C-alpha cells in the first residue's frame, strides 16, 4: 500500500522517539511518505525531524511564525491556527499519488498494525475511518463505574444528529442505536470524527481542505468528506494519547446522565442546543 502520513509538530521533542518508532513500524509494512509541518518550536523538534526525514520520502515544512501557543482548548483562535497549519502541508501531500493517508496527531500512540486493523472496514462507500482514541481519564458516565478509559476527541465528534460527543465517557454517543453498536465493537457512522489518527482515502483527501468557522476545524473538513463517502468511528481500532490536566464541572456529567435517561429531554436538547454542552 502507498501510504501518506500528515502530521503537525511543535515542541514535540519529549515524545518524538515514540512517534518515530511507531512510524518506522509502518514502513516495514507499507510504502510510506511523510508530510510534516512544524512551527515555532523552542526545543530540538526541528533538528530531530530534519535528521529523521533525511533518508525518507516526503516533505517537511518548518516555519517561525511567532504564533501563540495553545493548550488543548476549544478557543476559536486555536482552531483557526490548526486549520492554517494543516492547510500549509496538505497541498504537498495532495500532489503525490497514494492509496490512503493517515491524518495523525503526532502525540498519539498507535499499534504497528493500525492500518491492518482499519482495512476490514475499508468498504468502497466509506471515505474516512477513525479510531477509538482513549486517554488517561476514566469514564464518569457508567453507573456503577466501569473503570474504562474515556474516549478522547469529543470536540471533533458529531453524530448523525450533529450532537457533539459525550464528555469523559467510555461510550461518547447519545442515540441508543449508536451506543449499542459501540458496545458491540461495530462501526458507528458519524457526521464528523477525527480522534487523532484518522485514515482517509487519498482520492477523497485530494478534494478537501481544512477551514475554521469558529468550531473545530475538522467539522467543515468532514462536511466535504461526506460528499464522497461515509465517515465511521471504529471502537475496535484503539489508540491512546495523554490530554494532561483539565477540569470538567460535575454539573456536566449530571446533565449528560439526565439527557441519556430522558428521551424527550434529549430530543429537546438536540433540536434547541445540539452543539452546546457546558464544560
PyMOL commands that set and color helices and strands:
alter all, ss='L'
color gray80, all
select helices_A, chain A and resi 13-27+45-53+76-94+114-119+176-184+202-205+217-226+250-261+263-273
alter helices_A, ss='H'
color red, helices_A
select strands_A, chain A and resi 2-9+31-39+58-63+100-105+126-138+149-151+188-190+197-201+230-240
alter strands_A, ss='S'
color yellow, strands_A
deselect
rebuild
show_as cartoon
